[in-house]
Amino acid sequence: MLLAGVNHVALLTQDTERLCSFYQEVFGATVSRELRPSDEMRLTFVNIGPSTELNIFEVEGNTEAERQTPMFGRGRIDHLGLQAASKEAFDLIRERLMECGASEGFVTDFGPVLSVFFRDPDGLEGEVCVGNPDAEPDVMNPPGTPAAGYGLPGR
């Protein structure tokens, strides 16, 4: 394989501080630098992993961050998939997502991977994944398969 992973994902926002705060508070992300290429543009670099970052663009007058469409109707990039560093990190992220109202906390058991979906403050759908420690070889489950041990509040 010639690639080692994803370097960055570029996002558009109308509120850089709010979006950066969300990724910092939920995922422990860090802001590494900021550029202002022009009076109308701000570019902030947010580290979300050892070699992965979000490039957050705030462009005056750009309203793309407001536009929301359902899954599979969002164009070539549908959602952001993040890899948790460990099962413990996954569980902590899930708790934080639920606390801030970004996710109901449903965990899908895809077989080899556990997954929880969220929406960031701008409405971008994201997914956090981690290897399933209880995975059975060659077993793949469809979307919506509940993961054992992840009951939801009130259920």
C-alpha positions in Angstrom: 0.0 0.0 0.0 1.4 3.4 -0.9 -0.7 5.5 1.5 -0.5 5.7 5.3 -3.9 7.3 5.9 -5.7 10.6 5.6 -3.7 13.8 5.9 -6.5 16.2 6.3 -10.2 17.0 5.6 -11.2 20.5 4.6 -14.4 21.9 6.2 -16.3 25.1 5.6 -17.8 27.0 8.6 -19.3 30.3 9.5 -18.1 30.0 13.1 -14.5 28.9 13.5 -14.4 29.2 17.3 -17.5 27.1 17.8 -16.3 24.4 15.5 -12.8 24.3 17.0 -14.2 24.1 20.5 -16.4 21.2 19.6 -13.5 19.1 18.2 -11.3 20.2 21.2 -13.8 19.4 23.9 -15.1 16.1 22.4 -12.0 14.6 20.8 -9.1 16.4 22.6 -8.1 18.0 19.3 -5.6 20.8 19.2 -5.3 23.9 17.1 -1.8 24.1 15.6 -1.9 27.3 13.6 -4.1 29.8 11.8 -3.6 31.7 8.5 -5.5 34.7 7.1 -4.7 34.5 3.4 -7.0 37.5 2.9 -9.4 39.8 4.8 -12.3 37.5 3.6 -10.7 34.1 4.5 -9.5 32.4 7.7 -7.9 29.0 7.7 -7.4 27.1 11.0 -5.5 23.8 11.3 -6.9 21.4 13.9 -4.9 18.3 14.8 -7.3 15.3 15.3 -4.6 12.5 15.2 -0.9 11.9 14.9 -0.9 12.7 11.2 -4.4 13.9 10.5 -5.9 17.3 10.7 -9.0 19.3 9.9 -8.5 22.4 7.7 -11.3 24.7 8.8 -12.1 27.5 6.3 -14.2 30.5 7.3 -14.9 32.5 4.1 -16.9 35.7 4.3 -20.2 35.4 2.5 -19.9 31.7 1.9 -23.1 29.9 3.0 -22.2 26.3 2.1 -21.9 25.4 5.8 -25.7 26.1 6.2 -26.7 23.7 3.4 -27.8 20.3 4.8 -28.9 17.3 2.8 -29.7 13.7 3.8 -27.1 10.9 3.7 -26.0 9.9 0.2 -27.3 13.2 -1.2 -24.3 15.2 0.0 -22.1 15.0 -3.0 -18.8 13.1 -3.3 -17.9 13.3 0.4 -20.8 12.1 2.5 -19.5 12.1 6.1 -16.3 12.2 8.1 -15.0 8.9 9.6 -12.7 9.2 12.5 -10.7 6.4 14.1 -10.6 6.2 17.9 -7.2 5.5 19.4 -8.6 2.7 21.6 -11.8 1.2 22.9 -11.5 3.4 26.0 -11.1 6.5 23.9 -14.1 5.4 21.8 -16.2 5.1 25.0 -15.1 8.5 26.3 -15.8 10.2 22.9 -19.2 8.6 22.9 -20.0 9.9 26.3 -18.8 13.4 25.3 -20.9 13.4 22.1 -24.0 12.4 24.1 -23.3 15.1 26.8 -23.1 17.9 24.2 -26.1 16.6 22.3 -24.2 15.7 19.1 -25.2 12.0 19.3 -27.9 9.8 20.8 -25.0 7.4 21.4 -26.3 4.4 19.4 -23.3 2.1 18.7 -23.5 -0.1 15.6 -21.7 -3.5 15.6 -20.5 -3.9 12.0 -18.6 -7.0 13.0 -14.9 -6.0 12.9 -15.7 -2.4 13.8 -17.9 -0.6 16.3 -19.3 2.8 15.2 -21.1 5.8 16.7 -22.4 8.7 14.5 -22.6 12.3 15.4 -23.3 15.8 14.0 -20.8 18.6 14.6 -22.1 22.2 15.4 -22.3 23.0 11.6 -24.3 19.8 10.9 -21.6 17.8 9.3 -22.2 14.1 10.0 -19.3 12.2 11.4 -18.6 8.7 12.6 -16.2 7.4 15.2 -14.9 3.9 14.6 -12.8 1.4 16.7 -11.9 -2.2 16.3 -14.4 -4.5 17.9 -12.6 -6.6 20.6 -15.5 -9.1 20.4 -15.5 -9.5 16.6 -15.9 -13.0 15.2 -13.8 -13.8 12.2 -15.5 -13.2 8.8 -18.7 -11.9 10.4 -20.1 -8.7 8.9 -23.2 -7.1 10.3 -25.5 -4.6 8.5 -26.0 -1.0 9.5 -28.2 -0.7 12.6 -27.0 -3.8 14.3 -26.8 -2.8 18.0 -23.5 -3.4 19.8 -23.7 -5.4 23.0 -23.1 -3.4 26.2 -24.2 0.0 24.8 -27.6 0.6 26.3 -28.9 4.1 25.9 -30.3 6.3 28.6 -34.0 5.8 29.0 -34.0 2.5 27.1 
